[in-house]
Structure formats: structure tokens, C-alpha cells
Amino acid sequence: HIDNDEAAVYHVEVAALQVYNEQIDDLLHPNYQTGGGHNLAVQCGGEVPGLTWTQCEEPDTMLSLLSRARANVILAETCMNKMSSRSHAIFQVRIARRPVAGVVDSSDPPTISRLSVVDLAGSERVKRSGVEGLQLKEALAINKSLLALGNVVNALATKKPHVPMRESKLTRVLDGSIGGNCKTALLICVSLVARNAQETLSSLELGGRAMGVEVDAHVNAIAAISDSSFEERLARLEMDVQEMRESGLDHAREPQAVVAAPAELRARLDNLEQLVADLVDSGEQMIRRFSDWKAPVQIQLEAKCEQGNADKPLNSLEDLSNLLTHQAQEIESLRASQQAFTEELGTIRSERSWNNGLV
């Protein structure tokens, strides 16, 4: 298809990675065998910064890179499989198509697409596979990531408001390749052996849920700004700047006002904080005083009600009224003391300021 399309130029790149024990490794890194390209990060949309992308001008180059990446995939022998994959391998192909100038409208933006070929490691039962040590850790990581993938597929199929893409490195890498603006094909490998019926059934159930995931592949078009439109916007901005200069606005005074405003606000804020603190102290004092006289009043009421005299409850209410009146008088006395204290504090501050001025 690329050879037959004379109206465009194609740029093909490939990359390969594996998800091993919740760690992303670059399978095409030049120094992979000595630890290079290990434990990479993943961003939104499945992008992996630092991943090695290699340009391919011939199909044989791509097949050679695929074989090289496959040789770096971690394999191990178990009781169920002599060549068991211990990681999820992903081979990605990125194709950019740009129109040829003079053949078609060269102002059209380029089209970029990405193909991800994923080789999922199969889930395994530890009792049947007989793994232990490092292979046991690998099996647990594989099952965990496959469970996360199943949760994503189930959420997309049932149209849940939240899709748990961030539960695993595998699902994060596949973000943008499952559901939505993409095309997804799932190939399921099953076994004809009767003792593997449970694994076969689980795989088919995953495929059944995946069939309910809706996809709608389309081109994300970004409107390009032409040179003439850009020049018009630039001219309008320059006119606005010129009008502001001609209006005679003096911006030199504005910084002083900006600096002075926070100082005034800080002073007002300090006064408000002090006022709130005083109110809180007064409230706590009133609560303590209320608690002091509440208990004896209740004892008097209960004692007079137990005597059975009809006039006694009235006298109790009168006593309660007298106590409330006395409490109100005490509150007024506190207010007067507070006012006197405030005036005395103001006098002290004035005298201190006067003394400082003399010094």
C-alpha cells in the first residue's frame, strides 16, 4: 500500500517493550543486556518516554527488529509450559503519512497512527505450574496485571463512569488501544485438553466481555493556522499595544499600590484575628460560669418538685429567674472590665509611642 501511494511520503518506526513484574523494559535498547532501558515510566495515552524508536525503510528491517526484541523477552520452563512467557511483550509500529508537495494540497496536516501488537502472558495456577521463588513472583505479577486488564474490559463493556486504567503498568501502556478512538482485535488461545477446561473457560469469558467494548476509530484533526491568519492576529495585537501606549497609562505607580495593599490587608487581618481570639476567650468564660451555676439550680428544682407542693415549682422558676438576672449582671460587669482594660491598653501604647519619639 505504501509503495502504491505516490501522493504521500511515509515514515515508519518500531519499538518494543515488555511489562515484567510491573516494570517496563525497552527490548530494543542498545545496552539492554547490561541493564540499559529498564524500569521506564509511562505517561497518559500509553506514551513511554525514553523508549527506543528505530526507523524502518524495508520490511526485512522490521522483521529483524522483531526477532531481536523477541530474543530479549524473558522465558522460563514450568510444569505447564516449557517456554512460558514471564512478561507481557508489546511490539509497536508508528506510521506517519505526509502529503507530497505539488501532488496534492500540501497544507494538509500529516496523519500519524500507532499499532500495538501485544503478546499477553497466560494466567497460571501456581499449584499446577509448580513455580516457586522468582517464578512465583512473576506468576503473581502476571495474574495481577491480567486481572486489571479484565477489570478495564468489564468497565468499558458495561460503560461504567470510571475505567481503572491506572491499576497496572499493562493497562497504562494499553491506554488508547482499548475502547474509544481505536481499532482493537483480540485473539484468544485455548486448549483442547480436558484438564485445562477452567483456563479455557476463563479466556473465553474475557473474549465475550471484550466483544461488548465499543470502538469508534476516526482521525483526530487539528486545525492548522495559516500564515495569513497568523499575521492578522499579530497585527491586531500590535494595534492594541499601541493604543495602550497612546492612552498615557502610567504603570509605574501601580507596583507601589500593589505593594501597599498587602500591608493594609495584613494589618486588618491581624485586628480581626485578635477580635476573634477575644470573643473565643469570652465565650469560654461564659460556658464555664454557666456550668458552675447550672448544677445547683437543677438540684434545687428536683428537690422542690419532690416535695409535692404546687407552689414550689413556681418558686423554683422565680429562683431560676433571679439566678439568670444575677448572671446577666455579672456579664455586664465583665464587659465593663473589658472596656476599661482596652482603654488602659490604648493609653499604655500611646505613652510608649511618645517615649519612643523622644528617644
TANOR-V885724 format. One record per residue. RES is the residue in one small letter. SS is DSSP state (h for helix, s for strand, l for the rest). PHI is phi in whole degrees, -180 to 180 (* if undefined). OMEGA is omega in whole degrees, -180 to 180 (NA if undefined). Layout:
res/ss/phi/omega
RES/SS/PHI/OMEGA
RES/SS/PHI/OMEGA
This chain:
res/ss/phi/omega
h/l/*/-180
i/l/-65/-179
d/l/-65/-177
n/l/-84/-179
d/l/-92/-179
e/l/-85/-177
a/l/-92/-177
a/s/-146/176
v/s/-113/-177
y/s/-111/177
h/s/-127/-174
v/s/-113/177
e/s/-131/179
v/s/-132/176
a/s/-149/-178
a/s/-145/179
l/s/-150/175
q/s/-136/175
v/s/-104/-175
y/l/-120/-179
n/l/53/-180
e/l/58/177
q/l/-134/-178
i/s/-96/-180
d/s/-119/178
d/s/-86/-175
l/l/-75/180
l/l/-107/179
h/l/-68/-178
p/l/-58/-178
n/l/-109/-177
y/h/-62/-176
q/h/-66/180
t/h/-103/176
g/l/101/179
g/l/-78/177
g/l/75/-180
h/l/-99/175
n/l/56/178
l/s/-84/178
a/l/-91/178
v/l/-134/-179
q/l/-109/179
c/h/-62/-179
g/h/83/179
g/h/80/179
e/l/-76/-180
v/l/-117/179
p/l/-63/180
g/l/86/179
l/l/-71/-178
t/l/-79/176
w/l/-110/-177
t/s/-119/-180
q/s/-74/180
c/l/-123/177
e/l/-102/179
e/l/-133/177
p/h/-60/-180
d/h/-64/178
t/h/-64/179
m/h/-66/179
l/h/-65/178
s/h/-65/178
l/h/-67/177
l/h/-64/178
s/h/-66/179
r/h/-65/178
a/h/-67/-180
r/h/-63/180
a/h/-68/-180
n/l/-92/178
v/l/-70/-177
i/l/-79/179
l/s/-125/178
a/s/-157/180
e/l/-97/176
t/l/-127/179
c/l/-70/-178
m/l/-104/-175
n/l/-153/179
k/l/-74/179
m/l/-127/-176
s/s/-86/176
s/s/-72/180
r/l/-102/179
s/l/-154/174
h/s/-95/-178
a/s/-99/-178
i/s/-131/177
f/s/-112/-174
q/s/-113/177
v/s/-123/180
r/s/-115/-176
i/s/-121/176
a/s/-117/-179
r/s/-115/-180
r/s/-125/-180
p/s/-68/179
v/l/-83/-180
a/s/-65/178
g/l/93/179
v/l/-92/176
v/s/-130/178
d/l/-67/-176
s/l/-73/178
s/l/-78/178
d/l/-65/-179
p/l/-70/178
p/l/-70/178
t/s/-110/-178
i/s/-123/178
s/s/-136/-179
r/s/-137/178
l/s/-113/179
s/s/-116/176
v/s/-103/-171
v/s/-112/174
d/s/-108/-177
l/l/-78/172
a/l/-71/-178
g/l/-74/175
s/l/-68/-177
e/l/-142/174
r/l/-89/-174
v/h/-62/-179
k/h/-65/-178
r/h/-83/-179
s/h/-77/178
g/l/69/-178
v/l/-82/178
e/l/-158/-180
g/l/67/-178
l/h/-64/180
q/h/-66/175
l/h/-65/177
k/h/-62/178
e/h/-63/-180
a/h/-64/180
l/h/-65/179
a/h/-67/179
i/h/-64/-179
n/h/-64/179
k/h/-65/-179
s/h/-68/177
l/h/-67/175
l/h/-64/177
a/h/-63/177
l/h/-64/177
g/h/-63/178
n/h/-66/178
v/h/-66/179
v/h/-62/-180
n/h/-66/179
a/h/-65/179
l/h/-70/-179
a/h/-68/-180
t/l/-91/177
k/l/58/176
k/l/-73/-178
p/l/-67/-180
h/l/-117/177
v/l/-109/-174
p/l/-76/-179
m/h/-72/-173
r/h/-95/-179
e/h/-77/-177
s/l/-151/176
k/h/-65/179
l/h/-63/-180
t/h/-68/178
r/h/-70/177
v/h/-67/-178
l/l/-86/177
d/l/-62/-175
g/l/96/178
s/l/-110/-180
i/l/-128/178
g/l/76/178
g/s/84/-175
n/l/-83/179
c/l/-168/171
k/l/-120/-174
t/l/-127/175
a/l/-126/-178
l/l/-118/177
l/l/-105/-176
i/l/-112/177
c/l/-99/-179
v/l/-124/-178
s/l/-112/178
l/l/-89/-178
v/l/-75/-176
a/h/-65/-177
r/h/-72/176
n/h/-100/-176
a/h/-63/-178
q/h/-66/178
e/h/-65/178
t/h/-64/180
l/h/-63/180
s/h/-64/179
s/h/-65/179
l/h/-68/177
e/h/-64/176
l/h/-62/178
g/h/-64/178
g/h/-65/177
r/h/-69/-180
a/h/-64/179
m/l/-66/179
g/l/-87/180
v/l/-80/-179
e/l/-88/177
v/s/-127/-180
d/l/-146/-177
a/l/-76/176
h/l/-153/-177
v/l/-85/174
n/l/-83/-177
a/l/-91/176
i/l/-112/-177
a/l/-67/180
a/l/-86/180
i/l/-91/-180
s/l/-74/-180
d/h/-64/-179
s/h/-66/179
s/h/-65/179
f/h/-65/180
e/h/-66/178
e/h/-65/179
r/h/-65/179
l/h/-65/179
a/h/-65/179
r/h/-63/179
l/h/-65/178
e/h/-65/177
m/h/-66/179
d/h/-63/179
v/h/-63/-180
q/h/-65/178
e/h/-63/179
m/h/-66/178
r/h/-69/-179
e/h/-73/-179
s/l/-71/175
g/l/76/179
l/l/-70/180
d/l/-97/-179
h/l/-84/-178
a/l/-70/-178
r/l/-83/-176
e/h/-64/180
p/h/-59/179
q/h/-63/179
a/h/-65/-179
v/h/-67/180
v/h/-73/-177
a/h/-72/-176
a/h/-60/-180
p/h/-61/179
a/h/-65/178
e/h/-64/179
l/h/-64/179
r/h/-64/179
a/h/-64/179
r/h/-64/179
l/h/-65/178
d/h/-63/179
n/h/-64/179
l/h/-65/179
e/h/-63/178
q/h/-66/178
l/h/-63/178
v/h/-64/179
a/h/-62/178
d/h/-63/179
l/h/-63/178
v/h/-64/179
d/h/-63/179
s/h/-63/179
g/h/-64/179
e/h/-65/177
q/h/-62/180
m/h/-65/180
i/h/-66/179
r/h/-64/179
r/h/-66/178
f/h/-63/179
s/h/-66/-178
d/h/-68/-177
w/h/-96/180
k/h/-70/-177
a/h/-64/179
p/h/-62/178
v/h/-65/178
q/h/-63/179
i/h/-65/180
q/h/-64/-180
l/h/-63/-179
e/h/-63/-179
a/h/-67/-178
k/h/-74/178
c/h/-71/179
e/h/-70/180
q/l/-71/175
g/l/79/180
n/l/-86/-176
a/h/-67/-178
d/h/-81/-175
k/h/-67/179
p/h/-58/179
l/h/-64/177
n/h/-62/179
s/h/-66/178
l/h/-66/178
e/h/-65/177
d/h/-61/179
l/h/-63/179
s/h/-65/179
n/h/-63/179
l/h/-66/178
l/h/-65/178
t/h/-63/178
h/h/-63/179
q/h/-66/178
a/h/-63/178
q/h/-63/179
e/h/-65/179
i/h/-64/178
e/h/-64/177
s/h/-64/178
l/h/-64/179
r/h/-63/179
a/h/-65/178
s/h/-65/179
q/h/-64/179
q/h/-65/179
a/h/-65/179
f/h/-64/179
t/h/-63/179
e/h/-65/179
e/h/-63/178
l/h/-64/177
g/h/-65/178
t/h/-64/-180
i/h/-63/179
r/h/-63/180
s/h/-66/179
e/h/-64/179
r/h/-64/178
s/h/-64/180
w/h/-65/179
n/h/-63/177
n/h/-62/179
g/h/-66/178
l/h/-66/180
v/l/-68/NA
